[in-house]
Structure formats: C-alpha cells, structure tokens
Amino acid sequence: MAQYIFTEQAKQHFHYLIDDYGFSVVDERYEPEAFGNSLIQFRSSAIDIMVVLDRGQVLIDVSPYPRPSNYQFSLATVVKFLAPEANEPAYIFPETWEDYDDMIEWQLTRLARVLRQYCVPVLRGEFSDWKTMNECRKKEAEEGYKRLTGKDPIKVASK
C-alpha cells in the first residue's frame, strides 16, 4: 500500500481529531524498504497520536505532548485504563483477507471508532494521570511475566 493511500485513509477516518479536538497532522512517513510500513502523526497542544501501519497491522500509540520518557501507550492500554468495562479488544488483526487495502480500511474504521468511543478525556487533553497509567502497565507486564514463566520479574533500581 502506498503512503498516499494509507495516510489519506487515516485522515478520512480520524478527521474528527482535527475537526472536533484541534489536532493537526505533524508527520507522515512511508518506508517501502520496511514492508511498506507507514505512519501518520496527529498532535494537539497536549496529546500525540500515531497511527501506524506495520506489516498489515494498524496500531495506535498515544502519548502526552511533550512526552516524558516512557509515556507512550498503545490504544489497548489506554482503553483498558480509561474504560475497564469495555467488552471488546482494542485490536483485532484479521488473519486472512482477500484484498489487502480493504483489510487496512476495516482496521482503520474500527480503531477510529474505538479511540473516539473510549478515549474522550485524552482527546480533549483533559487526562493527566499518565504516571498511574504507566504504573498499571508495568504491573500488568510483571504479572504477565510471572504467569508465563512462573518466576518473579527481576527488579532493577532506577536512578
């Protein structure tokens, strides 16, 4: 998929970021040597949102702007933190699809809805508890590690 097609599709599906929340497009990239991966970055005065195409999977990363280190979160993390009652996964990656462009379109349509439905405080720039979200993400990662390995994760003292 060419950069033009992905970024234009993303602009169509996420137009509400610009129209309703004051975001603008600050970056668009296409990397044909890297499986045709592409991204478009939306930014408001308080939030960065990156919509990324990575080998046929559309992903969304959300971070405060300007971003403190390590405060970039997947859409799945943000939805789980803001709307734990949400009874749907943030990401669904189709395993097979007859038309590649249609598969990307389907993912963009769905993710634009999920972001708009569950992440309004972030989109408005009203969310500020990034530290707690990061702590929850770390705790989930540690619990997942223990569940998979049966061992406690190694704790490294930070500076």
N, C-alpha and C positions, 0 to 999 in steps of 0.2 A: 504494500500500500504506500503510495507516495505521501510525502509530508503534507502536501496541499490537501489531500483528501482527509487525512486524519485530523489535522488542525482545524480544517473547516467544519468537519463533522462535530468536533469537540466544541467549537464556538457556537454552533447551532444548538447543541444540547445543553450547554452551560451558559447560554445567553443571559439567563436570569442573574448570574453573578455580576454581570456588567450592568444590566438594566435595573435590577432591584437592590443590589448591595454595593454598588460603586467600585467594583473590581475593574481592572484593565489587564490586557494581555501584555506581559513584560518579556516573554521569551517563547520562541518556537524553535524546535530542533528536529532534524531528521538525520538519521545515521544509517545510510544504506549498507555500509560495511558491517554493521552490527544488527543483522537480521531485519533491517528496515525499521528499527526502533525509532520512536518519535515521542516528543513531549510538547505540551503547551502549558505555560505557567501563567496563572491568574494571580493578581495581587491587589489587595485593598490597603488601606492605611494601617491595618492591624493583622492581616492574615495573608499567607501564601498558600495557594492550592496548585499542585502539579497533577496534571492528568497525563499519564504515561502509557504508551503502547510498548509492551515488552514481549516480543515473540508471540504475538497474537493475544496476549492478555492485557486488558486495560486495568490500570491501577490508579488509585488516587492517594496522594500524600498531602497532609495538612500540617501547617506549622504557623506559629505566631511570626509576625514580621515587626521588626527584625528578629531573626531567630537566634535564641540562645542555643548553645551546642546541645545536640542530642534531643532537641524538641521538634522532631519531625515524626508524624504519626500516620499510620495507614488509616484509610477510611474505616476499616473494620475496628480498629482500636478506638477511634473517635465515636463511632456509633455505639459500641459496647459500653463506653464510659458515659455518654450522654443519654442513651436510651436503652438501658439494660433490658427493658421489657420488649424491645423489638424482636419479633419472632421470625426473622429471616436473616440469612447470612448476607454480609455486605458484598462478598464476591461469589459469583458463580461462573466458572470457566467452562464453556462448552467443550466437550472432548472432540466432537466432530461437527462439522458444519459444511454444507455444500458450497457456499460462497463465502470466502474469507471476508470480504468487505461487509457483507450482511452480518457476519458474526461480530465484527467490530462495532457496527451500528447498534446491534442488540445490546452489547455490553455498555456502550455509551448511554443509550436510552435508560437502561436500568440504573446505572450508577448516578446519573444526573438526578433521577428521582430519589434515590436513597440519600444522597447528600442533601437535597432540598428538604426531604421529609424529616430527617433526624438531626440535622446539624445547624439549625437556625441560629442558636446563640453564637456559634462560631462564625457563621456567615455575617452576622450583624456586627462582629467584633466585640461582642459583649462577654465572651468567655475569657477567663483569665487564670483558671486553675490548672495550668499546664504542668506544674510541678506534681500535683496529685495524680494527674493522668499518667505522667511518666513513672511515678512510683507504682501505680497499679499495673502498668505494662511490665515493669521489672519483676513484680511479684508473680504475675502470670507466667512470665518466662521461667522463673525459678521453679514454680510449681510444675510447669510442663517438663522441664529438665528432670526433676525428681520422678515424675510419673513415668517418663520414658527410660530413665537409667536406673532408678531405684537408689540414686545417690543424691546427697545434698550438693547444691552447686558450690563451687569454690568462691569464697568471698574475698574480694580484693579491696583493700582500703583505698579510698580515693583521697586525693590531695585536698 
